Amino acid sequence: MFYDVPFVSSPEMVVRRMLKLAQVKPGEIVYDLGAGDGRILFIAAREFGARAVGVEIRHNLVEQIKIKINKYGLNGKVRIIEGNFFDVDISEADVVTMYLLTSVNERLKPKLERELKNGVRIVSHDFEVPGWNPVRVDVVPDIWTTHKIYLYVK
């Protein structure tokens, strides 16, 4: 099966910086589009007190996340939706996290503009949303590279 985005996980230090930059508060709803191995979901729930919803198209990754939800006792705090994020209603989100390609962000932009309420924070790892001006860009140094985190507010 062909996917628009390869699975590459964000380093945990980048995830924490993304969630801090978005000022995630306890009880807020964080959506991770392309949840991968679920690390953003688990850190958002365990360390920030958020309710986290992941959308992931790859069945094997969804199954791994379900196992971890049970293992970590996060039923009711973390939920995973198996499917294409273009087809999932994200209107309840307070924060949206993404580690997608710029071309995918561009295709996703109309959905974000249409479905998200004003004040929602959108955090993108490494890839901009074309046509939007970030309110902040953080650079996170890593061993061999640097990561950019773009914060947008609708």
Buried (B, 14 or more C-beta within 10 A) or exposed (E): EEEBBEBEBBBEEBBBBBBBBBEBEEEBBBBBBBBBBBBBBBBBBBEBEBBBBBBBBBEEBBEBBBEBBEEBEBEEBBBBBBEBBEEBEBEEBBBBBBBBBEEBBBEBBEBBEEBBEEEBBBBBBBBBBEEBEBEEEBEBEEEEEEBBBBBBEB
